[in-house]
Amino acid sequence: MKQRKTEVLIIGAGPAGLAAAVALKRLGVADLLVLERDPVAGGMPRFCHHTGFGILDRHRLKTGPGYAAAWILDAKRQQVELLTQTTVIDWTGPLTCLATGPDGLQEIEARAILLATGCRERPRAARLVAGSRSQGIFTTGSLQDFVHHLNSRVGKRAVIVGTEKVSLSALMTLAKARCRVVAMVTSFPRHQFYGIYRPGKIALADLLHRASVKVNSTIHQIIGHERVEAVEIKNQLSGECTSIPCDTVVFTGDWIPDNELARRLGVQMDSGTLGPAVDRRLRTSKTGVFAAGNLLRGAETADVAAREGILVARSIEAYLRHHDMASPYVPIVPEAAVRWVSPNLASSEDALMPCGKVRFSVKDFCRPAWVRVEQADQVLFEQRLRSCVPN
């Protein structure tokens, strides 16, 4: 078995991992290694053949594949060592992992590790939807792969489960596949498209597909044996069940962080985000282990993940120079309508270097909303927001 040492090991070559690698190289960290389990780096944007990527980090609009290619090109220019088709299968020490790839097993020891393994959508099985295992059931990711990479036909009538931002990607992909969306189903009292995403909903769902939005509803059962024939939806208020004929069902959103490696390493996890608990410098509870991107809380846009990669690069470089131990922290606990907060640990060192924004998710629609941060009986921060949308 091959053994090697490196200054920084980055696990995951999506937007966060690639941005961190490029930023570390620019900060003077010469010895780093990036591992990616897929044959090609770039992460989820590779499958999203629509525009809307790169506004925050690259300051120009790109398609998903174009955005991924831009970060890959930056990594090549900075001579980042990238091993694809390489999977971490176990930890053999606090900062040592066992990885397998085309060159066989290798044990890699690092001074610092960045976990940037991303997230995934909950598939049909994880949502406990009844019915047989028929053809024509997808998540957004598998649908995009099916249409854009395999160039395969999907169906003629689709039902989309979810009305989150990612549901717009499903609408665009189904439009390319010439599959009409007949309905979108959400358990909330209205759709979750807000701000700049609302015109996309009007253009795609209302005008192009003419799809109805079934609110306060869930998919009760998928009907069909060899192929999907219909879905049965249940209204949560009345209990009434109705059937919608279709041959394609797409489950969107409901993200789960790919947290298996973090759990196996013994990193403290947050019960709200289901990802590693981190402070605003993106340090985990394990000294020398950092986390960034959508591993932290499910899907944000790719440019948000990339900016976190740039931020965590500064934290890692500072750690390598000073080998600083994490200072005592206070957990940030969500209450009332707040579902999760990220980062979710407050440290006294937060003011010593640039830190990322604190993001939060709500359980339901709130209009207006008051955001308040309290410690004991003291109010530390308070702000009124016009509205909050669960997403």
Stockholm file with secondary structure:
# STOCKHOLM 1.0

chainA/1-391         MKQRKTEVLIIGAGPAGLAAAVALKRLGVADLLVLERDPVAGGMPRFCHHTGFGILDRHRLKTGPGYAAAWILDAKRQQVELLTQTTVIDWTGPLTCLATGPDGLQEIEARAILLATGCRERPRAARLVAGSRSQGIFTTGSLQDFVHHLNSRVGKRAVIVGTEKVSLSALMTLAKARCRVVAMVTSFPRHQFYGIYRPGKIALADLLHRASVKVNSTIHQIIGHERVEAVEIKNQLSGECTSIPCDTVVFTGDWIPDNELARRLGVQMDSGTLGPAVDRRLRTSKTGVFAAGNLLRGAETADVAAREGILVARSIEAYLRHHDMASPYVPIVPEAAVRWVSPNLASSEDALMPCGKVRFSVKDFCRPAWVRVEQADQVLFEQRLRSCVPN
#=GR chainA/1-391 SS CEEEEEEEEEECCSHHHHHHHHHHHHTTCCCEEEECSSSSSSCGGGGCCSEEESTTTTSSCEEHHHHHHHHHHHHHHTTCEEECSCEEEEEEETTEEEEEETTEEEEEEEEEEEECCCEEECCTGGGTCEECCCBSEEEHHHHHIIIIISCCCCCSEEEEECCSHHHHHHHHHHHHTTCEEEEEECSSSSCCCCGGGHHHHIIIIIIISCCEEECSEEEEEEECSSBCCEEEEEETTTCCEEEEECSEEEECCCEEECCHHHHHHTCCBCTTTSSBCCCTTCBCSSTTEEECGGGTTSCCCHHHHHHHHHHHHHHHHHHHHHCCCCCCEEECCCCTTEEEEESCEEEGGGGGSCCCCCEEEESSCBSSEEEEEEETTEEEEEEEESCBCCC
#=GC SS_cons         CEEEEEEEEEECCSHHHHHHHHHHHHTTCCCEEEECSSSSSSCGGGGCCSEEESTTTTSSCEEHHHHHHHHHHHHHHTTCEEECSCEEEEEEETTEEEEEETTEEEEEEEEEEEECCCEEECCTGGGTCEECCCBSEEEHHHHHIIIIISCCCCCSEEEEECCSHHHHHHHHHHHHTTCEEEEEECSSSSCCCCGGGHHHHIIIIIIISCCEEECSEEEEEEECSSBCCEEEEEETTTCCEEEEECSEEEECCCEEECCHHHHHHTCCBCTTTSSBCCCTTCBCSSTTEEECGGGTTSCCCHHHHHHHHHHHHHHHHHHHHHCCCCCCEEECCCCTTEEEEESCEEEGGGGGSCCCCCEEEESSCBSSEEEEEEETTEEEEEEEESCBCCC
//
